[in-house]
Amino acid sequence: MTASAFSLSALHPSGGFKVTSGEPVIGGLHGATRHYFCAHCMSWLFTRPEGMDEFVNIRATMMDNAQSYSPFIETYTDEKLPWATTPAVHSFSKFPAPEQFPALLSEFANRSA
């Protein structure tokens, strides 16, 4: 969906997220995980992952000062290109199990403090 070897996004609590302008639309993939795009230019904006209603995955390029973001977790590494590497602290072949999120969030918060 990015035409790139990477898809950088940041997981945020849903309660702290709102669309302030425009009306995003669902892109070409229709399913339980909803990928939202700008209706005008079709840029990928954010994702609401299946089974994780308390979180929204925001494209890091939508953030002010996006260059300050560094990957903490990389996912779907079983599908990555062999030469694609990141400085992520944790790697998962798909997504982390739901029970892993509290520890991962805590570790991330401690690193960011």
Residue frames relative to the residue before (quaternion, step in Angstrom):
aa qw qx qy qz dx dy dz
M 1.0000 0.0000 0.0000 0.0000 0.00 0.00 0.00
T 0.7209 0.4348 -0.2651 0.4700 3.61 1.16 -0.20
A 0.3251 -0.7395 0.5123 0.2915 3.60 1.23 -0.32
S 0.6332 0.4742 -0.3200 0.5214 3.54 1.12 0.74
A 0.5759 -0.5621 0.4572 0.3786 3.54 -1.31 0.17
F 0.7609 0.3177 -0.1666 0.5407 3.59 1.24 -0.33
S 0.1012 -0.7426 0.6592 0.0618 3.51 -1.29 0.53
L 0.0480 -0.8484 0.5269 -0.0144 3.58 0.10 1.28
S 0.1422 0.7750 -0.6031 0.1241 3.55 -0.73 1.09
A 0.3143 -0.7407 0.5698 0.1670 3.53 -1.31 0.39
L 0.3422 -0.7470 0.5419 0.1767 3.56 -0.82 1.07
H 0.0067 0.8035 -0.5919 0.0633 3.56 -0.76 1.12
P 0.5720 -0.5669 0.4489 0.3872 3.59 -1.16 0.48
S 0.5409 -0.6501 0.4308 0.3148 3.59 -0.90 0.93
G 0.6273 0.5766 -0.3350 0.4023 3.58 1.03 -0.76
G 0.7200 0.4177 -0.2400 0.4996 3.59 1.18 -0.50
F 0.6530 0.4996 -0.3010 0.4830 3.57 1.27 0.27
K 0.1740 0.7574 -0.6246 0.0765 3.54 -1.07 0.76
V 0.4486 -0.6395 0.5505 0.2944 3.53 -1.20 0.59
T 0.2000 -0.8264 0.5203 0.0801 3.58 -0.63 1.11
S 0.7987 0.1154 -0.0651 0.5870 3.57 1.22 -0.26
G 0.8002 0.2529 -0.2017 0.5050 3.56 -0.99 0.80
E 0.3467 -0.7059 0.5802 0.2117 3.52 -1.37 0.09
P 0.2590 -0.7945 0.5244 0.1633 3.63 -0.17 1.22
V 0.2491 -0.7612 0.5856 0.1248 3.54 -1.23 0.61
I 0.5426 -0.5788 0.4891 0.3623 3.55 -1.25 0.46
G 0.4165 -0.7212 0.5014 0.2345 3.57 -0.96 0.89
G 0.8170 -0.3027 0.2083 0.4444 3.55 -1.24 -0.44
L 0.6774 0.4468 -0.2935 0.5053 3.59 1.15 -0.53
H 0.0535 -0.7985 0.5996 -0.0062 3.57 -0.56 1.15
G 0.3510 0.7123 -0.5366 0.2855 3.54 -0.61 1.13
A 0.7729 -0.3468 0.2525 0.4676 3.53 -1.28 -0.26
T 0.6719 0.3721 -0.2710 0.5801 3.62 1.10 -0.63
R 0.1779 -0.8220 0.5385 0.0524 3.55 -0.63 1.17
H 0.1557 -0.7762 0.6091 0.0485 3.56 -0.73 1.16
Y 0.1680 -0.8173 0.5487 0.0519 3.57 -0.62 1.17
F 0.1389 -0.7970 0.5878 0.0037 3.53 -1.04 0.96
C 0.5684 -0.5354 0.4899 0.3876 3.54 -1.31 0.34
A 0.4517 -0.7102 0.4713 0.2634 3.60 -0.77 1.02
H 0.6697 0.5113 -0.2989 0.4481 3.59 1.13 -0.55
C 0.8347 0.1895 -0.0712 0.5121 3.60 0.65 -1.10
M 0.3745 -0.7632 0.4401 0.2892 3.58 1.36 -0.17
S 0.3048 0.7213 -0.5491 0.2921 3.60 1.08 0.71
W 0.4738 -0.6634 0.5057 0.2824 3.55 -1.02 0.86
L 0.1811 -0.8301 0.5244 0.0562 3.59 -0.64 1.14
F 0.7798 -0.1963 0.1828 0.5657 3.58 0.76 -1.05
T 0.2641 -0.7452 0.5961 0.1403 3.52 -1.37 0.33
R 0.1923 -0.7217 0.6509 0.1359 3.53 -1.16 0.72
P 0.2714 -0.8194 0.4850 0.1406 3.60 -0.11 1.33
E 0.5782 -0.5898 0.4521 0.3368 3.54 -1.12 0.76
G 0.8505 0.1690 -0.1368 0.4789 3.54 -0.97 0.91
M 0.7007 0.4054 -0.2582 0.5273 3.58 1.27 0.12
D 0.0291 0.8616 -0.5059 0.0294 3.58 0.85 0.95
E 0.6290 0.5518 -0.3413 0.4282 3.59 1.15 -0.47
F 0.7411 0.3424 -0.2091 0.5384 3.60 1.30 -0.11
V 0.1245 -0.7296 0.6628 0.1136 3.51 -1.34 0.42
N 0.2956 -0.7489 0.5735 0.1512 3.57 -1.00 0.89
I 0.1149 -0.8297 0.5462 0.0103 3.57 -0.31 1.29
R 0.4930 -0.6422 0.4969 0.3125 3.57 -0.93 0.90
A 0.4840 -0.7047 0.4379 0.2782 3.59 -0.65 1.10
T 0.6233 0.5531 -0.3452 0.4318 3.60 1.09 -0.58
M 0.5898 0.5631 -0.3658 0.4485 3.60 1.26 -0.20
M 0.6073 0.5823 -0.3373 0.4223 3.58 1.26 -0.34
D 0.5035 -0.5612 0.5429 0.3700 3.51 -1.29 0.44
N 0.8428 0.1467 -0.1091 0.5062 3.59 -1.05 0.71
A 0.0899 0.8482 -0.5154 0.0829 3.61 0.97 0.86
Q 0.6010 0.5888 -0.3720 0.3921 3.62 1.07 -0.55
S 0.6133 0.5585 -0.3603 0.4267 3.60 1.20 -0.25
Y 0.5735 0.5930 -0.3806 0.4178 3.61 1.25 -0.13
S 0.0361 -0.7621 0.6463 0.0101 3.52 -1.07 0.84
P 0.5323 -0.6592 0.4129 0.3340 3.62 -0.83 0.87
F 0.2249 -0.7555 0.6056 0.1091 3.55 -0.99 0.94
I 0.7806 0.1043 -0.0293 0.6156 3.57 1.06 -0.84
E 0.0988 -0.7515 0.6444 0.1016 3.55 -1.08 0.71
T 0.1542 -0.8008 0.5771 0.0432 3.54 -0.99 0.92
Y 0.8020 0.2692 -0.2396 0.4764 3.52 -1.34 0.37
T 0.1897 0.8150 -0.5225 0.1635 3.55 1.00 0.83
D 0.5610 0.5896 -0.4006 0.4210 3.60 1.20 -0.27
E 0.7161 0.4070 -0.2468 0.5106 3.60 1.26 -0.25
K 0.5030 0.6864 -0.4243 0.3096 3.60 1.22 -0.11
L 0.5646 -0.5586 0.4801 0.3723 3.52 -1.29 0.36
P 0.5941 -0.6268 0.3580 0.3549 3.61 -0.88 0.84
W 0.7223 0.4396 -0.2443 0.4747 3.60 1.06 -0.66
A 0.5567 0.6172 -0.3882 0.3981 3.61 1.26 -0.19
T 0.0632 0.8022 -0.5874 0.0858 3.58 -0.58 1.15
T 0.1245 -0.7621 0.6298 0.0842 3.55 -1.25 0.51
P 0.5083 -0.6242 0.4780 0.3514 3.59 -1.25 0.17
A 0.2553 0.8044 -0.5068 0.1758 3.62 1.20 0.35
V 0.4803 -0.6803 0.4897 0.2582 3.55 -1.07 0.85
H 0.7898 0.1755 -0.0685 0.5837 3.59 1.09 -0.77
S 0.1109 -0.7817 0.6118 0.0480 3.57 -1.08 0.78
F 0.0611 -0.7861 0.6150 -0.0020 3.54 -1.07 0.88
S 0.5146 -0.6548 0.4568 0.3125 3.56 -0.97 0.84
K 0.7428 0.1147 -0.0951 0.6527 3.60 1.19 -0.57
F 0.7171 -0.3131 0.2743 0.5590 3.61 -0.57 -1.16
P 0.5706 -0.5492 0.4504 0.4122 3.60 -1.17 0.37
A 0.5573 -0.5763 0.4702 0.3690 3.56 -1.19 0.52
P 0.6312 -0.5665 0.3644 0.3845 3.62 -1.02 0.70
E 0.6663 0.5086 -0.3179 0.4430 3.59 0.97 -0.74
Q 0.6112 0.5512 -0.3555 0.4430 3.63 1.23 -0.22
F 0.5401 0.6758 -0.3913 0.3136 3.59 1.16 -0.52
P 0.6402 0.5220 -0.3764 0.4196 3.69 0.76 -0.74
A 0.6824 0.4706 -0.2983 0.4731 3.62 0.86 -0.87
L 0.6486 0.5116 -0.3220 0.4624 3.60 0.98 -0.81
L 0.6564 0.5027 -0.3101 0.4693 3.59 0.94 -0.86
S 0.6429 0.5187 -0.3188 0.4647 3.57 0.99 -0.81
E 0.6561 0.5045 -0.3105 0.4675 3.58 0.90 -0.90
F 0.6535 0.5095 -0.3143 0.4632 3.58 0.94 -0.89
A 0.6526 0.5115 -0.3177 0.4599 3.60 0.92 -0.89
N 0.6574 0.5070 -0.3131 0.4612 3.60 0.97 -0.79
R 0.6496 0.5041 -0.3197 0.4709 3.60 1.06 -0.70
S 0.6996 0.4885 -0.2612 0.4513 3.55 1.05 -0.79
A 0.5790 0.6236 -0.3678 0.3749 3.59 1.21 -0.44
